[in-house]
Amino acid sequence: MIAELVSKTPKAILEKLNQLLATLHRVKKTLEQSASTIHNQQIRYTVLGLAQESKQYANELMSHIEILGGEREKFSVDQEFIFCEESEEDAWKCSEEKDRLKICTTSEKSLLQVYREVLNEPFLYENIRKMIRYQLNGILHSFAQLKLLNASLRKE
């Protein structure tokens, strides 16, 4: 009876949240793959920290999606990424750490775009909007740390 009184979350909102969730998973995998090929230990740990942060945000978002009546996506949030051996083609593409960090920057741009799309949704619930905002601020802060660390190491 109570379930009948609760309004259902609009499908458009759930789709945008699922898109953000998928992007967080994709960025996490990309960051982990990039980190596995970075030789500088400080940068590698920073990138891995950013990947872990993305995973935590994805877990939190998945919980909220389920609360709102959405379904668990095909990929499992609990599924761990397995580092794969780098093929010669991949090694050639990412021959320098600069190139690996460019991949991280590309991930940042795509992630920020999706976060902003979700925040621009006019019918987004206020508590979800607050969560998305602090996640976005956390992601921005982490990427800024990565850029600062990279810049400081390049100066040396």
N, C-alpha and C positions, 0 to 999 in steps of 0.2 A: 504494500500500500504506500509506504514512504517512497519507494522507487518511482512510483507513478507521479509523485509530486515534484520530484527533483527534475529540473530541466536538463535536457541533454545538451552536451557541448556541440556547437556547430561543427560540421564535418570539415569546413575550410580551416578552422583553427587547428583541429587535430592533424590535418594534412601538413600544415606549416610546421607544427611541432615535430611531426615525424620526419619531415625534410631536414629540420635542424638536427634531430637525433642521428639521422643517416650521415649528415655532414660531419658531426662530431666523431663518429666512428671512423669515417674515411680519413679525417685529419689525424686522428690518433694513430692509425696504421701508417700513414705517410710519415709522421714524425718519428715513430719507432724505427721505420726502415731507414730514414735519414740518419738517425742517431747511431744506428748500428754501423754506419760507414764513416762517421766523423772520428778523427784521430785525437783531436783536442779534448781532453777529459772534461774540462769545465763546460765547454759548449755542449758536449754530449750529454752531461748530466742536466744541463738546463733544458735541452730539447726533450729529454726523457721526462723531466718534471712537467713540462708543458703537455706531453702526451698523457701523463697520469692525470693531470688536471682535466683534460678533455674527457677522459674515461669517467672521472668522478661526476662531471657535469652531465654526461650522457646517462649515467645511472640515476641521477637525481631527476633528470627530465623524463626518463622512462617511467619512474614512479608516478610523476605527476600526470603523464599521459594515461596511465592505467587508472588513476583516480578519476580522471575526467571521462572515463568510459572508452578510451582507446584500447587497442589490442597491442600486445607485444609484437614487435617486428620480427622478421625472419632471422636476423642475426641475433645472437645471444649476447647480452651485455656482459655475461660472465665469461664468455669465450676469451681465452688468452691469445694474444698474437704470438706466433712462432716466427722467430727470426729466420729468414731464408738466406741461403748463400747467395752472394752477389754474382750474377752472370757477367761474362765479359762485356756484353753490350751495356749493361747497367753501369759497370765500372767505367766504361768509356764515356757514357753520358754524364756521370757524376765524378769526373776525374779530379775535381778540386773541391775543397770544403766550401768555397764560395758558391759553387753550383748547388751543393747540398743545402746551403742556407737560403738560396733563392727558392728552392722547393718549399722550404718552411714559410717564406714570405708569401708565396702563392697560396699556400694553405691558409695563411692568415687572412688574405683578401677574400677568399671564398667563404670562410667561416664568418667573417664580419658582415659580408653581404647577406647571408642567411639570417644571422642574428637581427640585422636591421629590418629585414622583411617581416620577421615575426613581430618585432616591436612596432612596426607600422600598421599592424592589424588593429583596426578600430574596436573590434569586439572582444579583444583579449581580456581575460579576467585579470583584475588588478594584482592579485597575489602571484599569478604566473608572470605578469609583466615585471614585477619587482625581482623575481627570481632570474628572469632573462637578463634584466639590467645588471644585476650583480655578477652574473656569469660573464656577460660581455665585458664588464670592467675588469674582472679577473683575467680574462683572456688577453685583453689589451695590455694589462700590466705585465703579464708573463712574456708576451712578445716584445714589449719595450725592454725588459730585462735582457732578453736574448740579443736584441740589437745593440744595447749598450755594452754588453760583454764582448760581443763580436767586434765592435768598434774599438774598445779598449785594448783588445788583444792584437788588433791590426796595427795600432800605434806603436807597439813595442818593438 
